[in-house]
Amino acid sequence: MALTVNPVAGTPPGLIVWNYDNLDTADSAPTAIEAGGFQPVFGSLQAIGTFGGGTVKLQGSNDGTNYADLNDVTGTAIGLTAAGAVEFSTTMRYIRPLVDGGSGDDIDVFIALRG
């Protein structure tokens, strides 16, 4: 499926929301959000849709090429296998969601960031 990434208009000041529409296993390198800076970024990831056995991960990178899986605020690796949400903080320059495994995935992912 075609992946579209859009900032969501009408969010409150200080909060930015991105919508990854129709994310699936075939999207091996979805568009990253340039998020990090000198201060930590606090955010949340919400996923809804058809998971088809896939797992939604959140990854971070400082060079925009090499990505590593990120953890939630409790230190647990982010990995949603059904509709849900998780909070995180990071200082990584780039972040992106990724669907790992499964087939027939059709997942909408929302990432909200507050600096």
Secondary structure, DSSP 8 states (H G I E B T S, - for coil): ---EEEE-TT--TTEEEEEEEEE-TT-SS---EE---SS-EEEEEEEEEE-TT-EEEEEEESSSSS-EE-B-TTS-B--BSSSEEEEEEE--SEEEEEEES-SS-EEEEEEEEE-
